[in-house]
Amino acid sequence: MANLGFTPTQLSARAAYLLRGNDLGTMTSAAPKLYPHMWSWDAAFVSVGLAPLSVERAVIEMDTLLSAQWTNGMIPHIVFANGRDGYFPGPARWECAKLAAHAPTTADTSGITQPPVHAIAVQRILDQSRRRGRTTRAVANEFLDRRWGDLVRWHRWLADARDPGGRGRITLFHGWESGMDNSPRWDAAYENVVPGADLPPYTRADLTHVADLTMRPTDLEYDRYLWLVEQMKRVNYDDALLPDVMSFAVEDVFVSAIFAVACDVLATIGEDYSKPRADVRDLRAWADRFRAGVVSATNERNGIARDFDLRAGRWINTETIAAFAPLLCGGLPRDRERTLLRIFEGPRFCGHPDLRYAVPPSNSPIAANFKPREYWRGPVWPVITWLFSWAFARRGWPERSARLREEGLRQAQDGAFAEYYEPFTGEPLGSMQQSWTAAAVLDWLD
């Protein structure tokens, strides 16, 4: 007999059990088989899910991530768990401790970054602590005091090292930095990446954990990913040299929108908790700069946001979830925002008649390059549904937020907590027992 799904209480218990099962002590593995380490934006979302269970444990999660922060301010996209292998590329491939002057000596990390959603997690931790007793509130407040400087340094690094021209958009030097590894957004930019004959050999580990290999990036895509790592290594991950040597350089409108929101969220926390006024002023200024950068990257007719390929000197026009970046950070004129919302909720995205659940797919179902089972080329990612639901609530659109939450929970009722889902059938895909999917569910149910 088909499983009709779990009740909210059962689902919450299963999600909490999953996070406990993926807990390595001071960090949560993103997923036990495919992703056995700590990923930066995963860790932030995981902390959002941990906070209603235990503010103290959520604080430990963020502390572990921030303990691996580079001295230049960058939060690396992976913090490797000691004694866990089976993931490639691992520390031996990145060689950060050996090559990068700013890499930590106490933890092995990767040499690139990921979307800056961490202020959202800090806000959730503080919100949850206020619902608890004095001891828990003290733990959260001490965490903020201890880490405030690190969080501001992270934002300052993004604003300075990744937007040296002050255009208000974050430059990525690897598609992995977007979190949307093989999105159609990067196809044209990746064509400029020609792996050298001296690319060191490697064996992929991801294919052993996914039965359907068409769901994963191709070998050529992986060659390109690793060639970019080689380019970074050859200049010792030096921020000042990367713009000159990297064959992939794209201004990411979605990461820029997240950054604009995160700066505002962190600034508000700074005001509420009496942090230095100079920090709050900088955060507000960055929020304004990057919001303007996102708006200037939109289509003047419908508000659709575009990435900019710095190597080719042209806008990237695709029909992916990144088109809706301005809905996260605001700033669009009212009429253009209404048009963009209509597209988001209409047949090109959430309102497509064949979708099993009315949640945003990673790529438009009517796009020529839509692939319903392939990673960021079509499937629905619960964590992205959560992000839009959170942003819509923050922007004063409670009905829209609630609709995404309800549909997201209906999708999660199978209890698989999959990395992503087939948009038409609702089949769970990718790795199962994914920590950030469980975390999204826990926050929705709280």
Secondary structure, DSSP 8 states (H G I E B T S, - for coil): -------HHHHHHHHHHHHHHTB-SSSB-SBTTTB-SEEHHHHHHHHHHHTTT-HHHHHHHHHHHHHT--TTS---SEE--TT----SS-HHHH-HHHH-TTS-SSS-B-SS-----HHHHHHHHHHHHHTS-HHHHHHHHHHHHHHHHHHHHHHHHHHHHS-TT--S-EEESSGGGGS-TT-GGGHHHHHT----TT------SGGGS-S-GGGS--HHHHHHHHHHHHHHHTTTT-TTTHHHH-S--EEEHHHHHHHHHHHHHHHHHHHHTT--HHHHHHHHHHHHHHHHHHHTTB-TTT--B-EEETTTTEEE---BGGGGHHHHH--S-HHHHHHHHHHHHSTTTTT-TT-SSSS-BSB-TTSTT--TTSGGGS-B-HHHHHHHHHHHHHTT-HHHHHHHHHHHHHHHTTS---SEE-TTT--EESSSS-HHHHHHHHHHH-
